[in-house]
Amino acid sequence: MRFSFRQRSWRTSSLRMSATGLATALCLGAMSIGASAQTPALVQPDGSYPTVPLEKDVVVVKVVQNAPVNLQDAPSIEEGLATNVERMAYWIDQACTNGKKPDFILFNEFPLTGYSSGTREEKLKFTIQIPGPATDRIGELAKKCDTYVIFGSYATDPDWPGHILSLNPVIGRDGKVKKVYWKSRNIPRLNDDGEIPTTTVENVRDKYRAMYGIEEEFPVLMTEFGNIAVSTVQIDPMVFAAFAMRGTEIMMRTATLFSRLDVRAIAFYNNMYSAMSNITFPPETGVPASFGGGSLIVDPRGEVLAEDPSNNDSFIEAEIPIAEFRKGRTIPRYPLEVVAPVFEQYRPEVPLNHLDLPPDQLPQTRMDMKDLLDRTSRWLNSDGS
């Protein structure tokens, strides 16, 4: 969601956020110290990063902002999902037949399901599986347009019974799912009305790593149009620093009700292009409508290349000179050894793996989730373990 920030100079803000972004570098460095010989290389020691050859020198990114039918309010889940698939189809067609031919089309966090509320049992009804019929249909359209299509969704997976997942599939030009990005982390203590019960990488980290491998925690998809990654995370510079160190060139973002400053700052600190798609809300929703839209595309200096500040359904586009950008580029020069003494003593409030629970023990509501964090909190409990 959008946040208000205390007024301060851009320079001061940049320095503070850039410093916190180094925490990820520390984590990766500490991890490599204790890693086994079998741990794959996550960061290149010479500052380079792996790529595949580019198909073209300049690529086109288009960002769609639109309003889905909330499946919770639809006449039926099937009818609501069908409507949302065809709304996506309409905007894919618009993006492919107007303006420059797109290489990437980015949608928001919930174009297929909308945002649902209620208990875990209730919310699980309003999810999709990936791959599935919806992604098959989107894949047909991606293939027809010869473009990548990227979006977020609430999802379920038989391998994770009872969990509500926030996933971001990347559908390729051949219509097939090329990559599915989990949300890396939920920000705790964001609101007073409870905690987000979505399962993300950090709260089942050990099981996630055992199933998919450590390299899938901050994966980069190397495409013929550049190295991309997708995230629903916001106000979390450490996550994006990790993606940058792994070689991300274009950061695709799908967080709902985001901070515009965060999008610009993350691109600036990590020397990457970035695009953010936001959901829109019907005008009659009142306050929510004031937080809709505002999607934007920014360059590595944090300058806005394209933006729709309105709450209207639309798409924006920008060209990225990916070949020129890649020349001589390295991963960020974070001073890990300088900040290591401080970060070595830092302990996150909530330990990893706190949602690695049997399905019947998973928190059912936002307040249940808050209670779980309170019980496991290193800061609220006296032993600090």
C-alpha positions in Angstrom: 0.0 0.0 0.0 1.1 3.6 -0.3 2.7 5.2 2.7 3.4 8.7 3.9 7.1 9.5 4.5 8.5 12.1 6.8 9.8 15.0 4.8 13.6 14.8 4.3 16.0 15.6 1.6 16.5 13.1 -1.2 20.2 12.8 -0.3 19.5 11.8 3.4 16.7 9.4 2.3 19.0 7.8 -0.3 21.8 7.3 2.2 19.6 5.7 4.8 17.8 3.3 2.4 21.0 2.5 0.6 22.7 1.5 3.9 19.9 -0.8 4.9 20.1 -2.4 1.5 23.5 -3.8 2.4 21.9 -6.2 4.9 21.2 -8.6 2.1 24.8 -8.6 1.1 25.8 -9.5 4.6 23.3 -12.3 4.7 24.7 -13.7 1.5 28.2 -13.3 2.6 27.5 -15.0 6.0 25.7 -17.8 4.2 28.6 -18.5 1.9 31.0 -18.7 4.9 29.1 -21.6 6.4 27.9 -23.1 3.1 28.9 -26.6 2.0 31.0 -27.2 -1.0 27.9 -28.1 -2.9 26.3 -24.7 -2.5 25.9 -23.1 -6.0 27.5 -19.8 -6.7 25.0 -17.1 -6.1 27.1 -14.0 -6.7 30.1 -13.8 -9.2 33.3 -12.9 -7.4 34.5 -10.5 -10.1 31.3 -8.3 -10.1 30.0 -9.8 -13.4 26.8 -11.7 -13.8 25.5 -14.4 -16.2 23.5 -13.5 -19.2 22.3 -15.0 -22.5 22.8 -13.2 -25.8 20.3 -10.4 -26.6 18.0 -10.7 -29.5 17.7 -6.9 -29.9 19.4 -3.8 -28.6 16.2 -2.0 -27.4 13.3 -3.7 -25.8 9.8 -2.4 -25.1 8.1 -2.8 -21.7 4.4 -2.2 -21.3 2.6 -1.9 -18.0 -1.1 -2.5 -17.7 -3.2 -1.2 -14.8 -6.7 -2.4 -14.6 -9.5 -3.5 -12.2 -10.4 -7.2 -11.9 -13.7 -8.6 -10.6 -13.1 -9.6 -7.0 -13.8 -13.3 -7.0 -15.3 -12.9 -3.6 -18.0 -10.7 -5.0 -18.6 -12.5 -8.3 -21.8 -14.5 -9.0 -19.5 -17.6 -8.9 -15.8 -18.2 -8.8 -15.9 -19.7 -12.3 -17.7 -16.7 -13.8 -15.5 -14.2 -12.0 -12.3 -15.9 -13.1 -13.6 -16.1 -16.7 -14.4 -12.4 -16.7 -10.9 -11.5 -15.4 -9.2 -13.7 -17.9 -11.0 -12.0 -20.7 -10.2 -8.6 -19.2 -6.5 -9.5 -19.3 -7.0 -10.7 -22.9 -8.5 -7.3 -23.8 -5.5 -5.5 -22.4 -3.0 -7.8 -23.9 -4.6 -7.1 -27.3 -4.6 -3.4 -26.6 -0.9 -3.5 -25.7 -0.1 -5.6 -28.7 -2.0 -3.6 -31.3 -1.3 0.0 -30.1 2.1 1.7 -29.9 5.3 -0.2 -30.2 5.3 -4.0 -30.2 5.9 -5.1 -26.6 8.6 -7.5 -25.4 7.2 -7.6 -21.9 3.7 -6.9 -20.7 3.4 -6.5 -16.9 0.1 -6.8 -15.0 -0.7 -6.1 -11.3 -0.7 -8.4 -8.3 -4.3 -9.6 -8.6 -5.6 -9.4 -12.2 -7.2 -12.8 -12.0 -8.5 -13.1 -8.5 -8.9 -9.6 -7.0 -8.1 -9.1 -3.4 -10.1 -11.3 -1.0 -10.7 -10.9 2.7 -11.8 -13.3 5.5 -10.4 -16.4 7.1 -7.9 -18.7 5.5 -10.6 -21.2 4.7 -12.5 -18.5 2.9 -9.5 -17.0 1.0 -8.3 -20.4 -0.2 -11.4 -20.5 -2.4 -10.3 -17.5 -4.4 -7.0 -18.8 -5.7 -5.7 -20.3 -8.9 -3.1 -23.0 -9.6 -0.1 -22.4 -11.8 0.0 -23.7 -14.4 -3.7 -24.1 -15.0 -6.5 -23.2 -17.3 -6.1 -19.4 -16.7 -2.4 -19.4 -17.4 -3.0 -21.6 -20.5 -5.4 -19.0 -21.9 -2.9 -16.2 -21.1 -0.2 -18.3 -22.7 -2.2 -18.4 -26.0 -2.3 -14.7 -26.0 1.3 -14.3 -25.2 2.3 -16.6 -28.1 0.0 -14.7 -30.5 1.5 -11.4 -29.5 5.1 -12.9 -29.3 5.6 -11.3 -25.9 6.3 -12.2 -22.3 3.3 -11.7 -20.0 3.9 -11.3 -16.3 1.4 -11.0 -13.5 0.7 -11.8 -9.8 -2.0 -14.0 -8.3 -3.2 -15.7 -5.1 -2.5 -19.3 -5.7 -2.5 -22.7 -4.1 -0.1 -25.6 -4.7 -0.7 -29.3 -3.8 2.9 -29.4 -2.4 1.9 -26.7 0.1 -1.5 -27.8 1.5 -3.4 -25.1 3.4 -1.0 -22.3 2.3 -2.1 -19.1 0.5 0.7 -18.3 -1.9 1.5 -15.0 -3.6 3.0 -16.1 -6.9 4.2 -14.2 -10.0 4.3 -16.4 -13.2 6.3 -15.3 -16.2 4.7 -16.6 -19.4 7.0 -16.8 -22.4 6.7 -16.0 -26.0 5.9 -19.6 -26.7 2.9 -19.5 -24.3 4.5 -21.6 -21.6 5.2 -20.7 -18.0 8.9 -19.9 -17.9 9.3 -19.1 -14.2 7.1 -18.8 -11.1 8.3 -16.2 -8.6 7.2 -16.6 -5.0 6.9 -13.5 -2.9 10.1 -13.2 -1.0 8.9 -11.6 2.2 5.9 -10.0 3.9 6.7 -6.8 5.9 5.7 -7.5 9.5 4.1 -4.9 11.8 2.8 -2.9 8.8 -0.7 -2.3 10.1 -2.4 -2.6 13.5 -5.3 -4.7 12.3 -3.2 -7.9 12.0 -0.6 -9.5 9.8 -0.7 -10.8 6.3 -1.2 -14.6 6.4 0.2 -15.2 2.9 3.0 -17.7 2.9 6.3 -16.3 1.5 9.8 -17.6 1.2 11.1 -16.5 4.5 8.4 -18.1 6.6 9.0 -21.6 5.2 12.6 -20.9 4.1 14.2 -24.3 5.0 11.5 -26.4 3.4 11.4 -24.1 0.3 15.2 -24.4 0.0 15.1 -28.2 0.3 12.4 -28.4 -2.4 13.7 -25.9 -4.9 17.3 -25.1 -4.0 19.0 -22.0 -2.5 19.4 -20.4 -5.9 15.6 -20.1 -6.2 15.3 -17.7 -3.3 16.3 -14.7 -5.5 16.2 -16.2 -9.0 17.0 -14.2 -12.1 15.4 -15.2 -15.4 17.9 -14.7 -18.2 15.9 -13.9 -21.4 16.8 -12.8 -24.9 15.5 -9.3 -23.9 17.5 -9.0 -20.7 17.8 -10.4 -17.2 14.5 -10.0 -15.3 13.1 -10.8 -11.9 9.6 -10.3 -10.4 8.6 -9.3 -6.9 5.5 -8.3 -4.9 7.7 -7.0 -2.1 7.9 -3.4 -1.3 9.7 -1.1 1.2 12.3 -3.8 1.5 15.6 -2.6 -0.1 17.5 -5.7 1.1 15.4 -8.0 -1.1 16.1 -5.9 -4.2 19.8 -5.7 -3.3 19.9 -9.5 -3.5 18.2 -9.5 -6.8 20.6 -6.9 -8.1 23.7 -8.8 -6.9 22.4 -11.9 -8.8 22.3 -9.9 -12.0 18.8 -8.5 -12.4 18.6 -5.8 -15.1 14.9 -5.1 -15.3 12.9 -5.5 -12.0 9.2 -6.2 -12.6 7.1 -5.3 -9.6 3.4 -6.2 -8.8 2.8 -4.8 -5.3 -0.6 -3.4 -4.6 -1.0 0.2 -3.4 2.8 0.8 -3.6 5.1 3.6 -2.8 6.2 5.6 -5.9 9.3 6.7 -4.0 10.2 3.1 -3.3 10.1 2.2 -7.0 12.4 5.1 -8.0 14.8 4.6 -5.1 15.3 0.8 -5.6 16.1 1.3 -9.2 18.5 4.1 -8.4 20.4 2.3 -5.6 20.7 -0.9 -7.6 21.4 0.5 -11.1 18.5 -1.3 -12.7 15.4 -0.5 -14.7 12.1 -1.2 -13.0 8.4 -1.3 -13.8 5.5 -1.3 -11.3 1.9 -2.2 -12.1 -0.9 -1.3 -9.7 -4.5 -2.4 -9.5 -7.3 0.2 -10.2 -10.5 0.5 -8.3 -14.0 1.5 -9.4 -14.7 5.2 -8.6 -17.6 4.3 -6.4 -15.3 2.5 -3.9 -14.4 5.9 -2.5 -11.1 5.8 -0.5 -9.6 2.8 -2.2 -10.0 4.5 -5.6 -7.6 7.2 -4.4 -4.9 4.6 -4.0 -5.4 2.9 -7.4 -3.3 3.2 -10.5 -0.2 5.3 -10.7 1.8 2.6 -12.5 5.2 3.6 -13.7 8.4 2.6 -15.4 11.7 4.1 -14.2 15.4 4.1 -15.4 18.5 3.3 -13.3 18.7 6.9 -12.2 15.3 6.7 -10.7 13.9 9.0 -13.4 10.4 8.2 -14.6 10.2 7.0 -18.2 6.4 6.5 -18.3 3.6 6.9 -15.8 -0.1 7.0 -15.5 -0.9 8.9 -12.3 -4.6 8.3 -12.7 -6.9 5.5 -11.4 -8.0 4.7 -14.9 -7.6 1.4 -16.7 -4.8 1.9 -19.2 -1.3 0.9 -20.3 2.0 2.7 -20.5 5.1 1.9 -22.4 8.8 2.6 -22.4 11.8 1.6 -24.5 14.9 0.2 -22.6 18.2 0.3 -24.4 19.2 -3.0 -22.9 22.4 -3.6 -25.0 23.9 -0.2 -24.2 22.9 -0.5 -20.6 24.6 -3.9 -20.3 28.0 -2.7 -21.6 30.4 -2.6 -18.8 27.7 -3.0 -16.1 28.6 -4.8 -12.9 26.6 -5.8 -9.8 26.3 -3.1 -7.1 29.5 -2.2 -5.2 28.1 -2.7 -1.6 30.7 -2.2 1.2 30.0 -5.5 2.9 33.2 -5.6 4.9 32.6 -2.1 6.2 29.1 -2.7 7.6 29.6 -6.4 8.5 30.3 -5.8 12.3 27.0 -4.1 12.7 24.9 -6.5 10.7 26.5 -9.5 12.3 24.9 -8.5 15.6 21.5 -7.8 14.1 18.7 -10.3 14.7 15.4 -10.1 12.9 12.4 -9.9 15.1 10.7 -12.9 13.6 12.6 -16.1 13.0 12.6 -17.9 9.7 10.1 -20.8 9.1 7.4 -19.6 11.4 4.7 -20.8 9.0 6.2 -24.3 8.5 3.2 -25.8 10.2 0.7 -28.6 9.6 -2.3 -27.2 7.6 -4.6 -27.4 10.6 -2.2 -25.3 12.6 -1.8 -22.4 10.2 -3.2 -19.1 11.4 -6.8 -18.6 10.1 -7.1 -14.8 10.4 -4.9 -11.7 10.3 -5.1 -11.5 14.1 -4.2 -15.2 14.4 -1.1 -14.3 12.3 -0.3 -11.4 14.6 -0.6 -13.7 17.6 1.8 -16.1 16.0 4.4 -13.4 15.3 4.0 -12.1 18.9 4.7 -15.6 20.3 7.7 -16.2 18.1 9.1 -12.6 18.3 12.7 -12.4 19.4 12.1 -8.8 20.4 9.0 -9.3 22.5 10.2 -12.4 24.3 12.9 -12.0 27.0 15.3 -14.7 26.0 16.1 -13.1 22.6 16.9 -16.4 21.0 
